[in-house]
Amino acid sequence: MKKKIFWTIIIVIATIAIAFLFFFLIKNNDEAINSTIRIKTDNTTIDNKIVNMQGHWKNEDLREDFVLETIKEFELRNPGIKTNIKWNMDFEGGRIGAIEETIEQFKTGDIKWDIIWLEPFYYQEIANELGDQNWGLNHLVNFENIDTFNDSQKPFILSDPQYRNHMNGIITGPYIEGFYQPLFYNKNLADEIGLEIKNSNMTFDDLFNYFKQISEYNEKNGTNIPILYDSGDYKGGIGYAPSTWNIFQSLFRSEINDINEAKSTEPSEKKLLVVKKVLESIEKLSQFKPLIPGWKDLPWFDTRYYVLEDRAVFTACGASWMYSHWHGIDAEQTMNMVPVEMPVYQPINYYIGGYNPMFAVAKNSPVKNEAIELLMTFAKPASAEKWIRYAKAPSGIQGNVSMAGEVSKETDQYDNFISYITDKYTGNVFDSKTVDYILGEKYKDLTLQFNIYLGSVMDGEMTANEAYDNILNDMNEIDNK
């Protein structure tokens, strides 16, 4: 009997101890967002600092591995620092939720995320919510002031003002991601229809004929194969009507032969005439009813796989980084998508492309120095080389060996596209998410409305003349304020 009582007491004590330990672990996990925790080893207690990071590229094939391996390297080199990463897609509300938490922490000053996910697409969106165009300068670390940073980036990143302009005048982090803008086509559908699509030197007339051939095929065979995938739900995505926007940009730039003239944000009568010409070209394409029915309600992130499922022939939604997006969704179908050079009116010596800093450090982070050191781990030559292998994309970070994508064991159409564009245009690329270079700096905030007009013309809801008149009226309203 005594033995039974004894073992009963032992079991009760053990149960209480396990319950206490379980409670402690849960509490510790819930408080992982604290900047430090205390760890006792033998008779020594040390600080273990935690960097809270909004992550990017989850489920985007080897890009996710690239982030996790870089973090692991950082932690191995800095045993007193740990990284608490939460992927942007895992926030409540997904990517939008990550952006909303960024906005909230800078509104309140309560810094929960030491490293935020930040792409040029979202700078203006955050600025609007904060009511502060200079929020980057006010809330983020300017990496140009960090020792060794400038030497880690390719020279054009710091010499070309376009990269600062994306973030309203500052460099917010290493330019990990490079990209070029392809026009993608679905090879299965192209073969079925009988299209022979140029890999390079495509003109507007070529594009027009492809649209026409698809339309004629549908009419002859009683099919309804959409010609162009585009998306209209832009929150947390890559803008409104991004396929149409990128086609517009390529055609527009091919009428502006000088890259410096193209980059200029001074208002220009010449550029306005080119705007009208491109709108008229898009109107010509609209006669073929190219867009997926209901495209305005399509959120890009949730429907970016449509072209893999033969739901459209062409897309320009997303740049060369779509390889990683698609490969993470369906590796086999990804190899059915072919990137080709964007259409132009006439050849020019620069291309749509650029480089993005994907992350930024909060200036008031309690672990600011550790967060900076983590991002600088992404800025090493070895990281650049790994990025090129993993992402099949260029990088703005100085590497040791290659500039382009031909470092895989077996090259494919994505490697070939990146290598071709790199060899043809070198660093002569220009990216813009806003209409400042088209209409002028004064009219930068008209970007969304401008893209809505583009989508309406491609959809056949608005004529080129109506869209052009609306653009001029919007500009006049700003002039008269």
C-alpha positions in Angstrom: 0.0 0.0 0.0 2.8 2.4 1.0 4.5 1.6 -2.3 1.4 2.5 -4.2 1.1 5.8 -2.4 4.7 6.5 -3.0 4.5 6.0 -6.8 1.3 7.9 -6.9 3.1 10.9 -5.3 6.0 10.5 -7.8 3.6 10.5 -10.8 1.7 13.6 -9.5 5.0 15.5 -9.0 6.3 14.4 -12.4 3.0 15.5 -14.0 3.1 18.9 -12.4 6.8 19.3 -13.5 5.9 18.4 -17.1 2.9 20.7 -17.1 5.1 23.6 -15.8 7.8 22.9 -18.4 5.1 22.8 -21.2 3.7 26.1 -20.0 7.1 27.7 -19.9 7.9 26.6 -23.4 4.6 27.9 -24.8 5.2 31.2 -23.0 8.7 31.4 -24.3 7.5 30.8 -27.9 4.8 33.4 -27.6 7.3 35.9 -26.4 9.8 35.1 -29.3 9.2 38.5 -30.6 11.2 40.0 -27.7 14.6 41.3 -28.7 16.6 39.2 -26.2 16.2 36.0 -24.1 18.5 34.8 -21.3 20.3 31.5 -21.6 22.2 29.9 -18.7 25.0 27.6 -19.5 26.9 26.2 -16.4 27.6 29.2 -14.3 27.4 31.7 -17.2 24.4 33.6 -18.4 24.5 35.2 -21.8 22.2 37.3 -23.9 20.7 35.6 -27.0 19.5 38.4 -29.2 16.6 37.8 -31.6 16.1 39.5 -34.9 12.5 39.4 -36.0 12.3 39.3 -39.8 9.5 39.4 -42.3 10.5 36.7 -44.8 10.0 36.6 -48.6 10.1 33.8 -51.2 8.5 31.0 -49.3 7.4 28.3 -51.7 9.3 30.0 -54.5 11.5 27.0 -55.2 15.2 27.5 -54.3 14.7 31.1 -53.4 13.3 29.9 -50.1 16.3 27.7 -49.6 18.5 30.7 -50.4 17.0 32.8 -47.5 17.1 29.9 -45.0 20.7 28.9 -45.8 21.8 32.6 -45.6 20.1 32.9 -42.2 21.8 29.6 -41.0 25.2 30.9 -42.1 24.6 34.2 -40.2 23.6 32.3 -37.0 26.6 30.0 -37.2 28.9 33.0 -37.4 27.0 34.8 -34.7 26.0 32.2 -32.0 24.6 34.9 -29.7 22.0 35.9 -32.3 18.9 34.0 -33.5 16.5 34.9 -36.3 12.7 34.7 -35.9 11.4 34.6 -39.5 7.8 34.9 -40.4 7.1 34.5 -44.1 5.0 37.3 -45.6 2.5 34.9 -47.0 1.9 33.5 -43.5 0.6 36.7 -42.0 -3.1 37.0 -41.3 -4.3 38.3 -44.7 -1.1 37.0 -46.4 1.2 39.5 -48.1 -1.3 42.3 -47.4 -1.2 41.5 -43.8 2.6 41.8 -43.7 2.4 45.2 -45.3 -0.3 46.3 -42.8 1.9 45.2 -39.9 4.7 47.3 -41.4 2.4 50.3 -41.6 1.1 49.8 -38.1 4.6 49.6 -36.5 5.7 52.8 -38.0 2.4 54.5 -37.1 2.7 53.5 -33.4 6.5 53.4 -33.0 6.2 49.8 -31.6 8.8 48.0 -33.6 7.9 44.3 -33.8 9.7 43.6 -37.0 13.4 44.6 -37.1 13.7 43.6 -40.8 10.7 44.3 -43.0 9.9 42.9 -46.4 10.0 45.9 -48.8 9.8 46.0 -52.6 9.5 49.1 -54.7 5.9 48.1 -55.5 4.9 48.9 -52.0 6.8 52.0 -51.1 4.1 54.3 -52.3 1.3 52.2 -50.9 2.9 52.5 -47.4 3.6 56.2 -47.9 -0.1 56.8 -48.6 -1.2 55.0 -45.5 1.4 56.8 -43.3 0.8 60.1 -45.0 4.5 60.5 -45.3 6.4 60.3 -48.7 9.7 60.4 -46.7 8.8 57.5 -44.5 11.8 55.5 -45.7 14.2 58.3 -44.7 12.4 58.7 -41.4 12.0 55.1 -40.4 14.6 53.0 -42.2 18.3 52.5 -42.1 20.1 54.0 -45.1 22.6 51.3 -46.1 24.8 53.8 -47.9 26.0 54.8 -44.5 27.0 51.2 -43.6 30.7 50.4 -43.8 31.6 47.9 -46.6 28.1 48.2 -48.1 29.0 50.3 -51.1 31.8 48.0 -52.2 29.4 45.0 -52.0 27.0 46.3 -54.7 27.6 46.5 -58.4 28.7 50.1 -59.3 25.5 51.0 -61.3 23.4 50.4 -58.2 24.9 53.4 -56.5 25.6 55.6 -59.5 22.2 55.3 -61.1 19.6 57.4 -59.3 16.7 55.1 -60.3 17.5 52.8 -57.5 17.3 55.5 -54.8 14.2 56.9 -56.5 12.3 53.7 -55.9 12.5 54.4 -52.2 12.3 58.2 -52.4 16.0 58.9 -52.1 17.6 56.2 -50.0 19.2 52.7 -50.4 17.2 50.5 -48.0 19.3 47.3 -48.3 21.4 45.0 -50.5 20.1 44.6 -54.0 19.7 40.9 -53.9 17.3 40.4 -56.7 18.0 41.3 -60.3 15.4 40.7 -63.0 14.5 41.3 -66.6 11.0 41.6 -68.1 10.1 38.8 -70.5 6.9 38.2 -72.4 6.1 34.6 -71.5 4.2 32.2 -73.7 2.7 28.8 -73.0 4.4 26.4 -75.4 1.6 23.8 -75.3 -1.0 26.4 -76.4 1.3 28.0 -79.0 2.0 24.6 -80.6 -1.7 23.7 -80.6 -2.6 27.0 -82.3 0.4 26.8 -84.7 2.2 30.0 -83.5 5.8 30.4 -84.3 6.9 33.0 -81.7 10.2 34.9 -81.9 12.6 34.6 -79.0 14.1 37.9 -79.8 13.6 41.1 -81.8 9.8 40.9 -81.6 8.0 43.9 -83.0 4.5 45.2 -82.3 3.4 43.9 -85.7 4.6 40.4 -84.6 2.6 40.7 -81.4 -0.5 41.9 -83.2 -0.3 39.0 -85.6 0.0 36.5 -82.7 -3.1 38.0 -81.1 -4.9 37.8 -84.5 -3.9 34.2 -85.1 -5.2 33.1 -81.7 -8.5 34.9 -82.3 -8.9 33.3 -85.7 -8.1 29.9 -84.2 -10.8 30.3 -81.5 -13.3 31.4 -84.1 -12.5 28.5 -86.4 -12.4 25.8 -83.7 -15.1 27.0 -81.4 -12.6 27.5 -78.6 -12.2 30.3 -76.2 -8.5 30.3 -75.4 -7.6 33.7 -73.7 -4.8 35.5 -75.3 -3.3 37.4 -72.4 -3.4 36.8 -68.6 -3.7 40.0 -66.6 -4.8 40.7 -63.1 -6.8 43.6 -61.6 -6.8 43.0 -57.9 -3.6 44.8 -57.1 -3.6 44.8 -53.2 -0.5 42.8 -52.1 0.2 42.1 -55.8 2.4 43.7 -58.4 0.1 46.5 -59.6 -3.0 46.9 -61.7 -3.1 45.3 -65.1 0.7 44.5 -65.0 0.8 42.6 -68.3 -0.7 45.6 -70.1 1.5 48.0 -68.2 4.7 46.1 -69.2 3.6 45.9 -72.8 2.9 49.6 -72.7 6.3 50.3 -71.2 8.2 48.3 -73.8 6.5 49.9 -76.7 6.8 53.4 -75.1 10.5 53.1 -74.5 11.2 51.9 -78.0 10.1 55.3 -79.2 12.5 56.9 -76.7 15.9 55.8 -78.0 18.1 57.5 -75.3 17.9 55.8 -71.9 18.7 59.0 -70.1 15.8 60.7 -71.9 13.6 57.8 -70.9 14.6 58.1 -67.3 14.0 61.8 -67.1 11.1 62.8 -64.9 10.7 66.2 -66.6 7.3 66.6 -68.4 7.7 66.2 -72.1 5.4 66.9 -75.1 7.2 64.3 -77.0 6.5 61.6 -74.4 2.8 62.6 -74.4 2.6 62.0 -78.1 4.2 58.6 -77.6 1.7 57.8 -74.9 -1.1 58.4 -77.4 0.6 56.2 -80.0 0.9 53.3 -77.6 -2.7 53.7 -76.4 -3.7 53.4 -80.0 -1.6 50.2 -80.4 -3.3 48.7 -77.3 -6.7 49.6 -78.8 -5.7 47.6 -81.9 -5.0 44.6 -79.7 -8.3 45.0 -77.8 -10.3 44.0 -80.9 -9.3 40.4 -80.3 -10.8 40.4 -76.7 -7.5 39.2 -75.3 -8.2 39.2 -71.6 -9.6 36.4 -69.3 -13.2 37.2 -68.5 -13.4 38.6 -65.0 -9.8 39.6 -65.0 -10.4 42.7 -62.9 -11.2 40.5 -59.9 -8.2 38.3 -60.2 -5.6 38.7 -57.4 -2.2 38.2 -59.0 -0.7 36.1 -56.2 -3.6 33.7 -56.1 -4.0 33.2 -59.8 -0.4 33.6 -61.1 -0.4 29.8 -61.9 -3.3 30.2 -64.5 -0.9 30.2 -67.4 0.6 26.9 -66.2 -2.9 25.4 -66.6 -3.3 26.5 -70.2 -5.7 29.3 -69.2 -3.9 31.9 -71.4 -1.2 32.0 -74.1 0.7 35.1 -73.0 1.5 36.9 -69.8 3.8 39.7 -68.8 2.6 39.7 -65.2 5.8 39.4 -63.3 9.4 39.4 -64.5 12.1 36.7 -64.8 11.5 35.9 -61.2 8.3 34.1 -62.3 10.5 31.0 -62.8 10.8 30.6 -59.0 7.1 31.3 -58.5 6.0 28.8 -61.0 8.7 26.2 -60.2 7.5 26.2 -56.6 3.9 25.5 -57.9 4.5 23.0 -60.6 8.1 22.2 -61.8 7.0 20.3 -64.8 4.5 22.8 -66.1 7.0 25.6 -65.5 9.2 24.2 -68.2 6.3 24.7 -70.6 6.6 28.5 -70.2 9.0 30.2 -72.5 10.4 33.7 -71.8 11.1 35.9 -74.8 12.1 39.5 -75.5 9.4 42.1 -75.1 7.9 43.6 -78.3 9.1 47.0 -79.5 8.4 49.4 -82.4 12.1 49.6 -83.2 15.3 48.3 -81.6 16.9 50.2 -78.8 20.0 49.6 -76.6 18.3 49.3 -73.2 15.7 47.0 -71.7 13.1 46.7 -69.0 14.8 45.3 -65.9 16.3 46.3 -62.7 17.3 45.3 -59.2 15.4 45.2 -55.9 16.4 45.5 -52.3 13.9 43.0 -50.8 14.3 43.8 -47.2 14.9 46.9 -45.0 15.9 47.5 -41.4 13.8 49.6 -39.0 15.9 52.6 -37.8 14.5 52.3 -34.3 14.9 48.5 -34.0 16.2 47.4 -30.6 18.6 45.1 -32.4 19.4 47.4 -35.3 23.1 46.5 -35.6 22.3 42.7 -35.6 19.6 43.2 -38.2 22.1 45.2 -40.4 24.7 42.4 -40.0 22.1 39.8 -41.1 21.3 41.7 -44.3 25.0 42.2 -45.0 25.3 38.4 -45.0 23.1 38.5 -48.1 25.6 41.0 -49.7 28.6 38.6 -50.0 30.0 37.5 -53.3 29.3 33.9 -52.4 25.6 34.8 -51.8 25.5 36.4 -55.2 26.8 33.3 -56.9 24.3 31.1 -55.0 21.5 33.4 -55.9 22.3 33.2 -59.6 22.4 29.4 -59.4 19.2 29.1 -57.3 17.0 31.8 -58.9 18.2 31.8 -62.5 18.4 35.6 -62.2 21.0 38.3 -62.1 21.9 40.1 -58.8 23.0 43.6 -57.9 25.5 42.2 -55.5 29.1 41.8 -56.6 29.9 38.2 -57.4 33.2 36.5 -58.0 32.5 34.8 -61.3 29.3 35.2 -63.4 27.0 38.0 -64.4 24.1 36.0 -65.8 22.4 32.7 -65.4 24.5 30.1 -67.2 25.9 28.5 -64.1 23.4 25.6 -63.8 24.5 22.1 -64.7 22.0 22.1 -67.5 20.9 25.3 -69.1 17.2 25.8 -70.0 15.1 28.5 -71.6 15.3 30.6 -68.4 19.1 30.5 -68.2 19.3 31.3 -71.9 16.9 34.2 -71.6 18.9 35.8 -68.7 22.2 35.2 -70.5 20.9 36.6 -73.8 19.5 39.8 -72.2 22.7 40.3 -70.1 24.9 39.9 -73.1 22.8 42.2 -75.3 22.1 45.0 -72.8 24.8 44.4 -70.0 23.7 46.8 -67.1 21.7 49.0 -69.5 18.4 48.3 -67.9 15.7 50.5 -66.5 12.8 49.7 -64.3 10.0 51.9 -63.0 6.8 51.1 -61.1 5.4 54.6 -61.5 4.6 57.0 -64.4 7.0 59.7 -63.3 9.3 59.0 -66.2 6.3 59.0 -68.6 4.3 62.0 -67.4 6.7 63.8 -65.1 7.6 63.7 -61.4 4.7 66.0 -60.6 2.3 63.3 -61.8 3.8 60.3 -60.1 0.7 59.7 -58.0 -1.4 59.1 -61.1 0.2 55.7 -61.6 -2.8 53.6 -60.5 -5.3 55.6 -62.5 -3.0 55.5 -65.5 -2.9 51.7 -65.3 -6.6 51.5 -64.9 -7.0 53.4 -68.2 -4.5 51.0 -69.8 -6.5 48.0 -68.6 -9.7 49.5 -69.9 -8.3 50.1 -73.3 -7.0 46.5 -73.5 -10.4 45.3 -72.4 -12.2 47.3 -75.0 -14.1 49.3 -72.5 -12.4 52.6 -73.4 -10.9 54.0 -76.6 -7.4 55.2 -76.9 -8.6 58.8 -77.3 -10.8 58.6 -74.2 -8.0 57.2 -72.1 -5.6 59.9 -73.4 -8.1 62.7 -72.7 -8.6 61.3 -69.2 -4.9 61.3 -68.6 -4.6 64.9 -69.7 -7.6 65.8 -67.4 -6.0 64.1 -64.5 -2.8 66.1 -65.1 -4.7 69.3 -65.4 -6.4 68.7 -62.0 -3.0 68.4 -60.4 -1.8 71.5 -62.2 -4.8 73.5 -60.9 -4.4 72.5 -57.2 
